[in-house]
Amino acid sequence: MFPNFHSKETLASQEELAAFAPFSSRMAALDFLVCDESDVFVTNNNGNMARILAGRRY
């Protein structure tokens, strides 16, 4: 139903993500990029990332 449904873990290997893992802001940036390019974005809270993505998609 949603062919472009991804997470950073489905697009990159653990080895590729290891360089970003010590930096929460960089991991959040990767999450944002993946969510922005995906067909579907499901949030578990109403934080800033959800608001930014909703505004960007609007």
N, C-alpha and C positions, 0 to 999 in steps of 0.2 A: 504494500500500500504506500509506503514511503521509501523509495529506493535510495534516497540520499540522507539516511539516518546514521550518524556516526558519533563517536566520542574520540577524544585524543588517543585513547588506548586502542581503538580499532584502526586508526590511521598511522600510528607510529609504534615502533617496537619499544620494549622496555629499555633497550640500550640507547635508543634515540632520545627517549624521555629522561634518561638518567642525568643528562647535562642540565636539565631544567628543574629537576626535582628539589634541589636545595633552595629554590627561590619561589615562594608562593605567588608572588606577583607575576612571574613569568609563566607559571602553570595556569594562572587565571587568564593571562593573555592568550594562551593556547586554547583554553576553554572557550573564550570569547570568539576567537577566529573560527573554530569548528562550529559553534552554535550559529554564528552569523551566516556561514555558508550552507548550513543544513536546511532541509525543508521543514523540520520540526524542531521546536525548542520547548522543553518541558522544564519548568523551574520547581524547586522545592521550597522556595521562599520568595519574598518580594523585595529582595535586595537591589543594589544598584545595577548589577549586571542584567537582571531581568528587566529593569526599567530602561536601561540603555538599549538593549536589544529590541524591546517593544517599540521604543521611539524610532529606532533605526528602520525597523520593518514597516512602521506606519508611514 
